[in-house]
Every structure is written in C-alpha cells, then in structure tokens.
Amino acid sequence: MNALDTLNAIIRHRRTIKPQSMDAAKPVDRALLMSLLENGTWAPTHGVTEPWRFRV
C-alpha cells in the first residue's frame, strides 16, 4: 500500500468519538458561548469573504 492509499483509507474510515461527559441537554455558560463565538469571527477566511453566521 502506498502513501496515498494509506491516506485515503485513514480519511474514509475515520469516525467521531464523543466523550461520555458530552450532553447536548447541558446548558453552556453564556459568557463562554459569547467568547467562543467572538473567537470564531477571527477564524481565517478564503478571500476575506467572512461568511460566518451563528445561531444561538
């Protein structure tokens, strides 16, 4: 198997493993949420188009 085949296999067989402590019903502190959203606006964009939209 060459490097490209290995990379393809890794990408195609990856899975998300969520921590047991993750609970979608658990509320998130508003100050933390606002800080995370503010940080998200600083993420780089392609062509400086800044297409970010957030819904809370």
PQR file of N, CA, C, O and H, with PARSE charges and radii, in Angstrom:
ATOM      1  N   MET A   1       0.864  -1.191   0.000 -0.4000 1.5000
ATOM      2  CA  MET A   1       0.000   0.000   0.000 -0.0000 2.0000
ATOM      3  C   MET A   1       0.899   1.239   0.000  0.5500 1.7000
ATOM      4  O   MET A   1       1.795   1.359   0.836 -0.5500 1.4000
ATOM      5  N   ASN A   2       0.659   2.156  -0.935 -0.4000 1.5000
ATOM      6  CA  ASN A   2       1.476   3.366  -0.987 -0.0000 2.0000
ATOM      7  C   ASN A   2       0.894   4.445  -0.053  0.5500 1.7000
ATOM      8  O   ASN A   2      -0.161   4.253   0.552 -0.5500 1.4000
ATOM      9  H   ASN A   2      -0.069   2.059  -1.614  0.4000 1.0000
ATOM     10  N   ALA A   3       1.589   5.560   0.047 -0.4000 1.5000
ATOM     11  CA  ALA A   3       1.195   6.629   0.971 -0.0000 2.0000
ATOM     12  C   ALA A   3      -0.188   7.181   0.658  0.5500 1.7000
ATOM     13  O   ALA A   3      -0.955   7.483   1.572 -0.5500 1.4000
ATOM     14  H   ALA A   3       2.446   5.716  -0.444  0.4000 1.0000
ATOM     15  N   LEU A   4      -0.515   7.316  -0.629 -0.4000 1.5000
ATOM     16  CA  LEU A   4      -1.830   7.845  -0.997 -0.0000 2.0000
ATOM     17  C   LEU A   4      -2.936   6.873  -0.599  0.5500 1.7000
ATOM     18  O   LEU A   4      -3.980   7.293  -0.098 -0.5500 1.4000
ATOM     19  H   LEU A   4       0.108   7.070  -1.372  0.4000 1.0000
ATOM     20  N   ASP A   5      -2.717   5.586  -0.816 -0.4000 1.5000
ATOM     21  CA  ASP A   5      -3.707   4.582  -0.398 -0.0000 2.0000
ATOM     22  C   ASP A   5      -3.902   4.598   1.109  0.5500 1.7000
ATOM     23  O   ASP A   5      -5.024   4.476   1.600 -0.5500 1.4000
ATOM     24  H   ASP A   5      -1.869   5.245  -1.223  0.4000 1.0000
ATOM     25  N   THR A   6      -2.808   4.749   1.836 -0.4000 1.5000
ATOM     26  CA  THR A   6      -2.892   4.808   3.299 -0.0000 2.0000
ATOM     27  C   THR A   6      -3.688   6.022   3.742  0.5500 1.7000
ATOM     28  O   THR A   6      -4.550   5.916   4.614 -0.5500 1.4000
ATOM     29  H   THR A   6      -1.896   4.848   1.437  0.4000 1.0000
ATOM     30  N   LEU A   7      -3.408   7.179   3.146 -0.4000 1.5000
ATOM     31  CA  LEU A   7      -4.136   8.398   3.490 -0.0000 2.0000
ATOM     32  C   LEU A   7      -5.616   8.261   3.157  0.5500 1.7000
ATOM     33  O   LEU A   7      -6.468   8.644   3.958 -0.5500 1.4000
ATOM     34  H   LEU A   7      -2.708   7.265   2.437  0.4000 1.0000
ATOM     35  N   ASN A   8      -5.926   7.722   1.988 -0.4000 1.5000
ATOM     36  CA  ASN A   8      -7.325   7.516   1.599 -0.0000 2.0000
ATOM     37  C   ASN A   8      -8.043   6.622   2.603  0.5500 1.7000
ATOM     38  O   ASN A   8      -9.177   6.908   2.989 -0.5500 1.4000
ATOM     39  H   ASN A   8      -5.233   7.411   1.337  0.4000 1.0000
ATOM     40  N   ALA A   9      -7.398   5.550   3.026 -0.4000 1.5000
ATOM     41  CA  ALA A   9      -8.009   4.633   3.994 -0.0000 2.0000
ATOM     42  C   ALA A   9      -8.268   5.331   5.324  0.5500 1.7000
ATOM     43  O   ALA A   9      -9.322   5.141   5.930 -0.5500 1.4000
ATOM     44  H   ALA A   9      -6.477   5.317   2.713  0.4000 1.0000
ATOM     45  N   ILE A  10      -7.312   6.138   5.780 -0.4000 1.5000
ATOM     46  CA  ILE A  10      -7.483   6.866   7.043 -0.0000 2.0000
ATOM     47  C   ILE A  10      -8.671   7.821   6.950  0.5500 1.7000
ATOM     48  O   ILE A  10      -9.509   7.860   7.852 -0.5500 1.4000
ATOM     49  H   ILE A  10      -6.456   6.293   5.288  0.4000 1.0000
ATOM     50  N   ILE A  11      -8.747   8.581   5.876 -0.4000 1.5000
ATOM     51  CA  ILE A  11      -9.830   9.557   5.705 -0.0000 2.0000
ATOM     52  C   ILE A  11     -11.187   8.858   5.607  0.5500 1.7000
ATOM     53  O   ILE A  11     -12.154   9.302   6.225 -0.5500 1.4000
ATOM     54  H   ILE A  11      -8.067   8.549   5.143  0.4000 1.0000
ATOM     55  N   ARG A  12     -11.265   7.804   4.862 -0.4000 1.5000
ATOM     56  CA  ARG A  12     -12.550   7.133   4.621 -0.0000 2.0000
ATOM     57  C   ARG A  12     -13.045   6.306   5.792  0.5500 1.7000
ATOM     58  O   ARG A  12     -14.225   5.963   5.850 -0.5500 1.4000
ATOM     59  H   ARG A  12     -10.479   7.443   4.360  0.4000 1.0000
ATOM     60  N   HIS A  13     -12.167   5.982   6.722 -0.4000 1.5000
ATOM     61  CA  HIS A  13     -12.577   5.153   7.862 -0.0000 2.0000
ATOM     62  C   HIS A  13     -12.554   5.895   9.188  0.5500 1.7000
ATOM     63  O   HIS A  13     -12.678   5.282  10.248 -0.5500 1.4000
ATOM     64  H   HIS A  13     -11.208   6.261   6.676  0.4000 1.0000
ATOM     65  N   ARG A  14     -12.396   7.208   9.135 -0.4000 1.5000
ATOM     66  CA  ARG A  14     -12.367   7.965  10.388 -0.0000 2.0000
ATOM     67  C   ARG A  14     -13.768   8.031  10.994  0.5500 1.7000
ATOM     68  O   ARG A  14     -14.771   7.952  10.285 -0.5500 1.4000
ATOM     69  H   ARG A  14     -12.294   7.706   8.274  0.4000 1.0000
ATOM     70  N   ARG A  15     -13.814   8.174  12.285 -0.4000 1.5000
ATOM     71  CA  ARG A  15     -15.083   8.258  12.997 -0.0000 2.0000
ATOM     72  C   ARG A  15     -14.981   9.298  14.106  0.5500 1.7000
ATOM     73  O   ARG A  15     -13.897   9.544  14.634 -0.5500 1.4000
ATOM     74  H   ARG A  15     -12.999   8.239  12.861  0.4000 1.0000
ATOM     75  N   THR A  16     -16.085   9.895  14.452 -0.4000 1.5000
ATOM     76  CA  THR A  16     -16.138  10.815  15.575 -0.0000 2.0000
ATOM     77  C   THR A  16     -16.449  10.024  16.829  0.5500 1.7000
ATOM     78  O   THR A  16     -17.415   9.261  16.868 -0.5500 1.4000
ATOM     79  H   THR A  16     -16.966   9.695  14.023  0.4000 1.0000
ATOM     80  N   ILE A  17     -15.638  10.204  17.846 -0.4000 1.5000
ATOM     81  CA  ILE A  17     -15.869   9.555  19.128 -0.0000 2.0000
ATOM     82  C   ILE A  17     -16.107  10.660  20.143  0.5500 1.7000
ATOM     83  O   ILE A  17     -15.198  11.415  20.487 -0.5500 1.4000
ATOM     84  H   ILE A  17     -14.854  10.824  17.814  0.4000 1.0000
ATOM     85  N   LYS A  18     -17.331  10.741  20.609 -0.4000 1.5000
ATOM     86  CA  LYS A  18     -17.703  11.806  21.538 -0.0000 2.0000
ATOM     87  C   LYS A  18     -17.429  11.353  22.974  0.5500 1.7000
ATOM     88  O   LYS A  18     -17.625  10.184  23.304 -0.5500 1.4000
ATOM     89  H   LYS A  18     -18.070  10.128  20.329  0.4000 1.0000
ATOM     90  N   PRO A  19     -16.976  12.280  23.830 -0.5600 1.5000
ATOM     91  CA  PRO A  19     -16.734  11.920  25.229  0.2800 2.0000
ATOM     92  C   PRO A  19     -18.048  11.579  25.934  0.5500 1.7000
ATOM     93  O   PRO A  19     -19.103  12.117  25.598 -0.5500 1.4000
ATOM     94  N   GLN A  20     -17.970  10.692  26.901 -0.4000 1.5000
ATOM     95  CA  GLN A  20     -19.181  10.287  27.630 -0.0000 2.0000
ATOM     96  C   GLN A  20     -19.793  11.457  28.375  0.5500 1.7000
ATOM     97  O   GLN A  20     -21.002  11.485  28.605 -0.5500 1.4000
ATOM     98  H   GLN A  20     -17.113  10.254  27.174  0.4000 1.0000
ATOM     99  N   SER A  21     -18.962  12.432  28.760 -0.4000 1.5000
ATOM    100  CA  SER A  21     -19.471  13.578  29.512 -0.0000 2.0000
ATOM    101  C   SER A  21     -20.211  14.582  28.624  0.5500 1.7000
ATOM    102  O   SER A  21     -20.799  15.535  29.136 -0.5500 1.4000
ATOM    103  H   SER A  21     -17.980  12.410  28.574  0.4000 1.0000
ATOM    104  N   MET A  22     -20.190  14.385  27.309 -0.4000 1.5000
ATOM    105  CA  MET A  22     -20.866  15.302  26.393 -0.0000 2.0000
ATOM    106  C   MET A  22     -22.379  15.103  26.487  0.5500 1.7000
ATOM    107  O   MET A  22     -22.884  13.997  26.296 -0.5500 1.4000
ATOM    108  H   MET A  22     -19.712  13.611  26.893  0.4000 1.0000
ATOM    109  N   ASP A  23     -23.080  16.176  26.781 -0.4000 1.5000
ATOM    110  CA  ASP A  23     -24.530  16.108  26.966 -0.0000 2.0000
ATOM    111  C   ASP A  23     -25.155  17.326  26.294  0.5500 1.7000
ATOM    112  O   ASP A  23     -25.004  18.449  26.776 -0.5500 1.4000
ATOM    113  H   ASP A  23     -22.669  17.074  26.936  0.4000 1.0000
ATOM    114  N   ALA A  24     -25.851  17.109  25.191 -0.4000 1.5000
ATOM    115  CA  ALA A  24     -26.447  18.208  24.439 -0.0000 2.0000
ATOM    116  C   ALA A  24     -27.501  18.966  25.248  0.5500 1.7000
ATOM    117  O   ALA A  24     -27.808  20.118  24.940 -0.5500 1.4000
ATOM    118  H   ALA A  24     -25.974  16.197  24.800  0.4000 1.0000
ATOM    119  N   ALA A  25     -28.049  18.334  26.270 -0.4000 1.5000
ATOM    120  CA  ALA A  25     -29.076  18.984  27.085 -0.0000 2.0000
ATOM    121  C   ALA A  25     -28.461  19.874  28.166  0.5500 1.7000
ATOM    122  O   ALA A  25     -29.163  20.681  28.776 -0.5500 1.4000
ATOM    123  H   ALA A  25     -27.799  17.398  26.521  0.4000 1.0000
ATOM    124  N   LYS A  26     -27.162  19.735  28.406 -0.4000 1.5000
ATOM    125  CA  LYS A  26     -26.498  20.518  29.445 -0.0000 2.0000
ATOM    126  C   LYS A  26     -26.295  21.951  28.950  0.5500 1.7000
ATOM    127  O   LYS A  26     -25.753  22.155  27.864 -0.5500 1.4000
ATOM    128  H   LYS A  26     -26.591  19.080  27.911  0.4000 1.0000
ATOM    129  N   PRO A  27     -26.722  22.941  29.729 -0.5600 1.5000
ATOM    130  CA  PRO A  27     -26.580  24.332  29.295  0.2800 2.0000
ATOM    131  C   PRO A  27     -25.105  24.764  29.260  0.5500 1.7000
ATOM    132  O   PRO A  27     -24.278  24.268  30.025 -0.5500 1.4000
ATOM    133  N   VAL A  28     -24.804  25.692  28.360 -0.4000 1.5000
ATOM    134  CA  VAL A  28     -23.464  26.253  28.246 -0.0000 2.0000
ATOM    135  C   VAL A  28     -23.504  27.661  28.818  0.5500 1.7000
ATOM    136  O   VAL A  28     -24.416  28.434  28.521 -0.5500 1.4000
ATOM    137  H   VAL A  28     -25.476  26.094  27.738  0.4000 1.0000
ATOM    138  N   ASP A  29     -22.519  27.989  29.634 -0.4000 1.5000
ATOM    139  CA  ASP A  29     -22.439  29.310  30.241 -0.0000 2.0000
ATOM    140  C   ASP A  29     -22.435  30.375  29.135  0.5500 1.7000
ATOM    141  O   ASP A  29     -21.663  30.274  28.182 -0.5500 1.4000
ATOM    142  H   ASP A  29     -21.779  27.361  29.875  0.4000 1.0000
ATOM    143  N   ARG A  30     -23.280  31.376  29.258 -0.4000 1.5000
ATOM    144  CA  ARG A  30     -23.424  32.388  28.204 -0.0000 2.0000
ATOM    145  C   ARG A  30     -22.121  33.135  27.935  0.5500 1.7000
ATOM    146  O   ARG A  30     -21.803  33.419  26.780 -0.5500 1.4000
ATOM    147  H   ARG A  30     -23.908  31.459  30.032  0.4000 1.0000
ATOM    148  N   ALA A  31     -21.370  33.456  28.975 -0.4000 1.5000
ATOM    149  CA  ALA A  31     -20.100  34.170  28.786 -0.0000 2.0000
ATOM    150  C   ALA A  31     -19.120  33.316  27.973  0.5500 1.7000
ATOM    151  O   ALA A  31     -18.411  33.838  27.113 -0.5500 1.4000
ATOM    152  H   ALA A  31     -21.629  33.226  29.913  0.4000 1.0000
ATOM    153  N   LEU A  32     -19.079  32.016  28.242 -0.4000 1.5000
ATOM    154  CA  LEU A  32     -18.219  31.111  27.486 -0.0000 2.0000
ATOM    155  C   LEU A  32     -18.674  31.038  26.035  0.5500 1.7000
ATOM    156  O   LEU A  32     -17.852  31.083  25.120 -0.5500 1.4000
ATOM    157  H   LEU A  32     -19.655  31.592  28.941  0.4000 1.0000
ATOM    158  N   LEU A  33     -19.965  30.926  25.825 -0.4000 1.5000
ATOM    159  CA  LEU A  33     -20.511  30.861  24.470 -0.0000 2.0000
ATOM    160  C   LEU A  33     -20.176  32.125  23.684  0.5500 1.7000
ATOM    161  O   LEU A  33     -19.756  32.041  22.530 -0.5500 1.4000
ATOM    162  H   LEU A  33     -20.634  30.890  26.568  0.4000 1.0000
ATOM    163  N   MET A  34     -20.355  33.275  24.287 -0.4000 1.5000
ATOM    164  CA  MET A  34     -20.066  34.532  23.597 -0.0000 2.0000
ATOM    165  C   MET A  34     -18.569  34.645  23.271  0.5500 1.7000
ATOM    166  O   MET A  34     -18.199  35.152  22.212 -0.5500 1.4000
ATOM    167  H   MET A  34     -20.696  33.343  25.225  0.4000 1.0000
ATOM    168  N   SER A  35     -17.724  34.175  24.173 -0.4000 1.5000
ATOM    169  CA  SER A  35     -16.281  34.192  23.927 -0.0000 2.0000
ATOM    170  C   SER A  35     -15.911  33.277  22.764  0.5500 1.7000
ATOM    171  O   SER A  35     -15.090  33.644  21.923 -0.5500 1.4000
ATOM    172  H   SER A  35     -18.024  33.762  25.033  0.4000 1.0000
ATOM    173  N   LEU A  36     -16.510  32.091  22.711 -0.4000 1.5000
ATOM    174  CA  LEU A  36     -16.252  31.155  21.616 -0.0000 2.0000
ATOM    175  C   LEU A  36     -16.715  31.732  20.281  0.5500 1.7000
ATOM    176  O   LEU A  36     -16.022  31.597  19.273 -0.5500 1.4000
ATOM    177  H   LEU A  36     -17.177  31.793  23.394  0.4000 1.0000
ATOM    178  N   LEU A  37     -17.871  32.369  20.268 -0.4000 1.5000
ATOM    179  CA  LEU A  37     -18.368  32.976  19.034 -0.0000 2.0000
ATOM    180  C   LEU A  37     -17.481  34.132  18.588  0.5500 1.7000
ATOM    181  O   LEU A  37     -17.224  34.296  17.395 -0.5500 1.4000
ATOM    182  H   LEU A  37     -18.435  32.479  21.086  0.4000 1.0000
ATOM    183  N   GLU A  38     -17.019  34.926  19.534 -0.4000 1.5000
ATOM    184  CA  GLU A  38     -16.103  36.021  19.203 -0.0000 2.0000
ATOM    185  C   GLU A  38     -14.820  35.462  18.592  0.5500 1.7000
ATOM    186  O   GLU A  38     -14.324  35.992  17.598 -0.5500 1.4000
ATOM    187  H   GLU A  38     -17.228  34.793  20.503  0.4000 1.0000
ATOM    188  N   ASN A  39     -14.285  34.400  19.179 -0.4000 1.5000
ATOM    189  CA  ASN A  39     -13.087  33.769  18.625 -0.0000 2.0000
ATOM    190  C   ASN A  39     -13.352  33.249  17.217  0.5500 1.7000
ATOM    191  O   ASN A  39     -12.476  33.328  16.355 -0.5500 1.4000
ATOM    192  H   ASN A  39     -14.688  33.969  19.986  0.4000 1.0000
ATOM    193  N   GLY A  40     -14.537  32.723  16.975 -0.4000 1.5000
ATOM    194  CA  GLY A  40     -14.890  32.208  15.664 -0.0000 2.0000
ATOM    195  C   GLY A  40     -14.866  33.264  14.589  0.5500 1.7000
ATOM    196  O   GLY A  40     -14.570  32.966  13.432 -0.5500 1.4000
ATOM    197  H   GLY A  40     -15.248  32.659  17.675  0.4000 1.0000
ATOM    198  N   THR A  41     -15.173  34.492  14.951 -0.4000 1.5000
ATOM    199  CA  THR A  41     -15.154  35.572  13.957 -0.0000 2.0000
ATOM    200  C   THR A  41     -13.735  35.914  13.524  0.5500 1.7000
ATOM    201  O   THR A  41     -13.539  36.564  12.498 -0.5500 1.4000
ATOM    202  H   THR A  41     -15.414  34.734  15.891  0.4000 1.0000
ATOM    203  N   TRP A  42     -12.743  35.481  14.298 -0.4000 1.5000
ATOM    204  CA  TRP A  42     -11.346  35.734  13.956 -0.0000 2.0000
ATOM    205  C   TRP A  42     -10.753  34.617  13.105  0.5500 1.7000
ATOM    206  O   TRP A  42      -9.594  34.710  12.698 -0.5500 1.4000
ATOM    207  H   TRP A  42     -12.902  34.952  15.132  0.4000 1.0000
ATOM    208  N   ALA A  43     -11.518  33.567  12.828 -0.4000 1.5000
ATOM    209  CA  ALA A  43     -11.018  32.465  12.009 -0.0000 2.0000
ATOM    210  C   ALA A  43     -10.719  32.970  10.601  0.5500 1.7000
ATOM    211  O   ALA A  43     -11.457  33.799  10.070 -0.5500 1.4000
ATOM    212  H   ALA A  43     -12.459  33.492  13.158  0.4000 1.0000
ATOM    213  N   PRO A  44      -9.641  32.476   9.996 -0.5600 1.5000
ATOM    214  CA  PRO A  44      -9.302  32.934   8.652  0.2800 2.0000
ATOM    215  C   PRO A  44     -10.370  32.538   7.637  0.5500 1.7000
ATOM    216  O   PRO A  44     -11.045  31.520   7.785 -0.5500 1.4000
ATOM    217  N   THR A  45     -10.504  33.355   6.618 -0.4000 1.5000
ATOM    218  CA  THR A  45     -11.479  33.077   5.574 -0.0000 2.0000
ATOM    219  C   THR A  45     -10.798  33.101   4.217  0.5500 1.7000
ATOM    220  O   THR A  45      -9.775  33.761   4.036 -0.5500 1.4000
ATOM    221  H   THR A  45      -9.956  34.182   6.498  0.4000 1.0000
ATOM    222  N   HIS A  46     -11.361  32.393   3.286 -0.4000 1.5000
ATOM    223  CA  HIS A  46     -10.843  32.377   1.928 -0.0000 2.0000
ATOM    224  C   HIS A  46     -11.265  33.656   1.225  0.5500 1.7000
ATOM    225  O   HIS A  46     -12.458  33.939   1.112 -0.5500 1.4000
ATOM    226  H   HIS A  46     -12.192  31.857   3.433  0.4000 1.0000
ATOM    227  N   GLY A  47     -10.321  34.411   0.765 -0.4000 1.5000
ATOM    228  CA  GLY A  47     -10.645  35.634   0.034 -0.0000 2.0000
ATOM    229  C   GLY A  47     -11.222  36.728   0.911  0.5500 1.7000
ATOM    230  O   GLY A  47     -11.813  37.677   0.396 -0.5500 1.4000
ATOM    231  H   GLY A  47      -9.352  34.182   0.857  0.4000 1.0000
ATOM    232  N   VAL A  48     -11.069  36.622   2.197 -0.4000 1.5000
ATOM    233  CA  VAL A  48     -11.580  37.598   3.164 -0.0000 2.0000
ATOM    234  C   VAL A  48     -13.069  37.858   2.949  0.5500 1.7000
ATOM    235  O   VAL A  48     -13.529  38.996   3.044 -0.5500 1.4000
ATOM    236  H   VAL A  48     -10.588  35.850   2.615  0.4000 1.0000
ATOM    237  N   THR A  49     -13.801  36.816   2.663 -0.4000 1.5000
ATOM    238  CA  THR A  49     -15.242  36.960   2.442 -0.0000 2.0000
ATOM    239  C   THR A  49     -16.032  36.909   3.745  0.5500 1.7000
ATOM    240  O   THR A  49     -17.178  37.354   3.789 -0.5500 1.4000
ATOM    241  H   THR A  49     -13.427  35.892   2.585  0.4000 1.0000
ATOM    242  N   GLU A  50     -15.438  36.375   4.797 -0.4000 1.5000
ATOM    243  CA  GLU A  50     -16.048  36.284   6.122 -0.0000 2.0000
ATOM    244  C   GLU A  50     -17.522  35.870   6.068  0.5500 1.7000
ATOM    245  O   GLU A  50     -18.396  36.670   6.403 -0.5500 1.4000
ATOM    246  H   GLU A  50     -14.506  36.013   4.761  0.4000 1.0000
ATOM    247  N   PRO A  51     -17.803  34.658   5.661 -0.5600 1.5000
ATOM    248  CA  PRO A  51     -19.194  34.201   5.551  0.2800 2.0000
ATOM    249  C   PRO A  51     -19.771  33.653   6.855  0.5500 1.7000
ATOM    250  O   PRO A  51     -20.711  32.860   6.814 -0.5500 1.4000
ATOM    251  N   TRP A  52     -19.241  34.047   7.996 -0.4000 1.5000
ATOM    252  CA  TRP A  52     -19.650  33.424   9.252 -0.0000 2.0000
ATOM    253  C   TRP A  52     -21.055  33.885   9.668  0.5500 1.7000
ATOM    254  O   TRP A  52     -21.371  35.074   9.642 -0.5500 1.4000
ATOM    255  H   TRP A  52     -18.477  34.692   8.029  0.4000 1.0000
ATOM    256  N   ARG A  53     -21.879  32.917  10.047 -0.4000 1.5000
ATOM    257  CA  ARG A  53     -23.212  33.167  10.593 -0.0000 2.0000
ATOM    258  C   ARG A  53     -23.377  32.241  11.784  0.5500 1.7000
ATOM    259  O   ARG A  53     -23.098  31.046  11.685 -0.5500 1.4000
ATOM    260  H   ARG A  53     -21.623  31.951  10.068  0.4000 1.0000
ATOM    261  N   PHE A  54     -23.828  32.778  12.904 -0.4000 1.5000
ATOM    262  CA  PHE A  54     -24.009  31.971  14.099 -0.0000 2.0000
ATOM    263  C   PHE A  54     -25.463  32.078  14.552  0.5500 1.7000
ATOM    264  O   PHE A  54     -26.066  33.150  14.523 -0.5500 1.4000
ATOM    265  H   PHE A  54     -24.055  33.749  12.985  0.4000 1.0000
ATOM    266  N   ARG A  55     -26.000  30.950  14.965 -0.4000 1.5000
ATOM    267  CA  ARG A  55     -27.343  30.941  15.563 -0.0000 2.0000
ATOM    268  C   ARG A  55     -27.230  30.371  16.964  0.5500 1.7000
ATOM    269  O   ARG A  55     -26.623  29.321  17.177 -0.5500 1.4000
ATOM    270  H   ARG A  55     -25.510  30.079  14.988  0.4000 1.0000
ATOM    271  N   VAL A  56     -27.822  31.075  17.912 -0.4000 1.5000
ATOM    272  CA  VAL A  56     -27.776  30.642  19.317 -0.0000 2.0000
ATOM    273  C   VAL A  56     -29.191  30.327  19.748  0.5500 1.7000
ATOM    274  O   VAL A  56     -29.415  29.940  20.895 -0.5500 1.4000
ATOM    275  H   VAL A  56     -28.315  31.927  17.739  0.4000 1.0000
TER
END
